[in-house]
């Protein structure tokens, strides 16, 4: 089922308000997965995971249109602070089996989650019907709707080049967020410095520097790295001499 961003957000809110209404009507905790399935059957929807946002994002959490207020890049609806902590709103709602009022309240919160901001200036690519990522400022030289073009993919230099670029990205096995994080780590950052001793005049001797990204500790005189060995952050060493 193909959904626009606006449709996915709208139907998400309608379904979760319907779920909250059902819980309040029955005054007992409900099987959330069962209610999602029932709602989709009533409205003739077949969607991934019973979730309109998952359907819109094609199962890629990075493209979820909602801000789940999670520290993680994947499964934000289920996890909040760390992997598998089950503190995400969806997990909490499913597990609220002895307090129907809490379950209804959590369902309302899920229905009214704020939309994630879209920063088009930072968005480098769009996804075509073929699943290829194409430069946003380019236009297809033959047509504007790739899947309706009669030119075979391998004979279209524009699309074939885009698919080759996508293949190179997929070979890295990195998520889009991880790629952005790596890009940021190539920018020099000053490390924190610490000391635990003093010279004969009572001045503190700084002998340790700390990576500004992963907080790994290194010795100033011995560990003269331009990049943190643990996370790859480029280090500004000007104050480490």
C-alpha positions in Angstrom: 0.0 0.0 0.0 1.5 3.3 -1.0 1.0 6.2 1.4 2.1 9.8 1.4 3.7 11.2 4.5 0.6 13.1 5.4 -1.7 10.1 4.9 0.5 7.9 7.1 0.5 10.4 9.9 -3.3 11.0 9.6 -4.2 7.3 9.6 -1.8 6.7 12.4 -3.6 9.2 14.6 -7.0 7.9 13.7 -6.1 4.3 14.4 -4.6 5.0 17.8 -7.4 7.3 18.9 -9.8 4.4 17.9 -7.7 2.1 20.1 -7.8 4.5 23.0 -11.6 4.8 22.6 -12.0 1.0 22.6 -9.9 0.6 25.8 -12.0 3.4 27.5 -15.2 1.8 26.3 -14.3 -1.7 27.5 -12.6 -0.4 30.7 -10.2 -3.3 30.5 -6.7 -3.6 29.1 -6.6 -4.8 25.5 -4.4 -6.8 23.1 -2.9 -3.9 21.1 -1.7 -6.1 18.3 -5.2 -7.5 18.0 -6.9 -4.1 18.0 -4.5 -2.9 15.2 -5.4 -5.9 13.1 -9.1 -5.4 13.7 -8.9 -1.7 12.7 -7.0 -2.6 9.5 -9.5 -5.3 8.6 -12.5 -2.9 9.2 -10.9 -0.3 6.9 -9.5 -2.8 4.3 -5.9 -1.9 4.9 -3.0 -4.3 4.5 0.0 -2.6 6.0 3.4 -3.6 7.4 3.4 -4.4 11.1 -0.1 -3.0 11.4 1.5 0.4 11.4 0.9 3.2 8.8 4.3 4.8 9.6 6.1 1.5 9.0 4.2 1.1 5.7 5.2 4.6 4.6 8.9 4.1 5.6 9.0 0.6 4.0 10.1 -0.8 7.3 13.1 1.6 7.6 12.9 3.3 11.0 15.2 6.1 9.7 12.3 7.3 7.5 9.6 7.1 10.2 7.7 10.4 10.0 7.1 10.6 13.8 9.4 11.8 16.6 9.3 9.1 19.2 11.7 10.9 21.5 14.2 8.0 21.6 18.0 8.0 21.8 18.1 5.2 19.2 18.0 5.2 15.4 16.0 2.0 15.1 12.8 0.6 16.7 12.3 4.0 18.5 8.7 3.1 19.2 9.8 0.1 21.3 13.1 1.3 22.8 14.0 4.7 24.4 17.4 4.9 26.0 19.2 1.8 24.9 18.7 -1.3 22.8 16.0 -3.7 24.0 15.1 -1.6 27.1 11.4 -1.8 26.1 10.8 1.7 27.3 9.4 3.1 24.1 5.8 4.3 24.1 4.6 1.3 22.0 6.2 -1.2 24.3 4.9 0.5 27.4 1.4 0.5 25.9 1.4 -3.2 25.0 2.8 -4.1 28.5 0.2 -2.1 30.5 -1.9 -5.2 31.1 -3.2 -4.3 34.6 -4.0 -0.7 34.2 -6.5 0.1 31.5 -6.5 3.9 32.2 -2.7 4.0 31.7 -3.0 1.9 28.5 -5.6 4.3 27.1 -3.5 7.3 28.1 -0.5 5.9 26.3 -2.6 5.1 23.3 -3.6 8.8 23.1 0.0 9.8 23.5 0.9 7.6 20.5 -1.9 9.0 18.5 -0.7 12.6 19.1 3.1 12.1 18.6 4.6 15.1 17.0 5.7 14.9 13.4 9.4 14.7 12.8 10.9 17.9 11.3 12.0 17.5 7.6 15.1 19.4 6.8 15.2 19.5 3.1 18.5 21.3 3.1 20.2 18.3 4.6 18.3 15.7 2.7 20.6 14.6 -0.1 18.4 12.0 -1.9 14.9 11.0 -2.7 13.7 7.4 -3.3 12.2 6.6 -6.7 9.7 3.9 -7.5 12.7 1.7 -8.4 14.1 2.1 -4.9 17.1 4.0 -6.2 18.4 7.1 -4.4 18.7 10.0 -6.8 20.2 13.5 -6.4 17.4 15.8 -5.3 18.3 18.7 -7.7 18.6 16.5 -10.8 15.8 15.7 -13.3 15.4 12.5 -15.3 16.6 13.4 -18.9 13.8 11.3 -20.4 10.7 11.4 -18.1 9.6 12.5 -14.7 8.1 9.1 -13.6 10.8 6.5 -13.7 8.5 3.5 -13.5 6.5 4.6 -16.5 9.6 5.0 -18.7 10.1 2.5 -21.6 13.9 2.7 -21.5 15.4 -0.4 -19.8 17.1 0.4 -16.5 20.6 -0.7 -17.7 20.3 1.5 -20.8 19.3 4.6 -18.8 22.6 6.2 -17.7 20.8 8.3 -15.1 19.0 5.5 -13.3 21.7 2.9 -13.7 24.3 5.3 -12.3 22.0 6.0 -9.3 21.6 2.3 -8.7 25.3 1.7 -8.8 25.7 4.5 -6.2 23.1 2.9 -4.0 24.8 -0.5 -4.3 28.1 1.1 -3.1 26.3 2.5 -0.1 24.6 -0.8 0.7 28.0 -2.5 0.7 29.0 -0.4 3.7 26.2 -2.1 5.7 25.8 1.3 7.5 22.5 2.9 8.3 21.9 6.5 7.0 22.4 7.8 10.5 25.7 6.0 10.9 26.9 7.5 7.6 26.1 11.0 8.9 27.8 10.2 12.2 31.0 9.1 10.4 30.9 12.3 8.3 30.7 14.4 11.5 33.6 12.5 13.1 35.9 13.7 10.3 35.6 17.2 11.7 38.3 18.0 14.3 37.2 18.3 17.9 39.2 19.4 20.9 39.5 16.6 23.5 39.1 17.3 27.2 42.3 17.1 29.2 42.8 16.0 32.8 45.6 15.6 35.3 46.1 13.9 38.6 49.5 15.2 39.8 51.4 18.4 40.3 54.9 19.7 39.6 57.4 21.0 42.2 55.7 24.5 42.0 52.3 23.0 42.6 51.0 23.3 39.1 48.6 20.6 37.8 50.3 18.3 35.3 47.9 17.4 32.5 48.7 13.9 31.4 45.4 12.6 30.0 43.2 13.5 27.0 39.6 12.3 26.5 37.9 11.7 23.2 35.0 14.2 22.9 32.8 11.6 21.1 33.2 8.4 23.0 34.9 9.5 26.3 37.8 7.1 25.9 40.9 8.0 27.9 44.4 8.3 26.5 47.9 9.4 27.7 49.1 12.7 26.3 52.7 11.7 26.0 52.1 8.2 24.6 48.9 8.2 22.6 49.5 10.7 19.9 46.6 9.7 17.7 45.1 12.0 15.0 41.9 9.9 15.2 40.4 8.2 18.2 41.2 4.4 17.8 37.9 3.5 19.4 35.3 5.6 17.5 37.3 7.3 14.7 36.7 10.9 15.8 39.3 13.3 14.3 41.2 15.0 17.2 42.4 18.6 17.4 45.8 18.0 19.0 47.0 21.7 19.1 46.6 21.8 22.9 48.1 18.4 23.5 51.8 19.3 23.2 
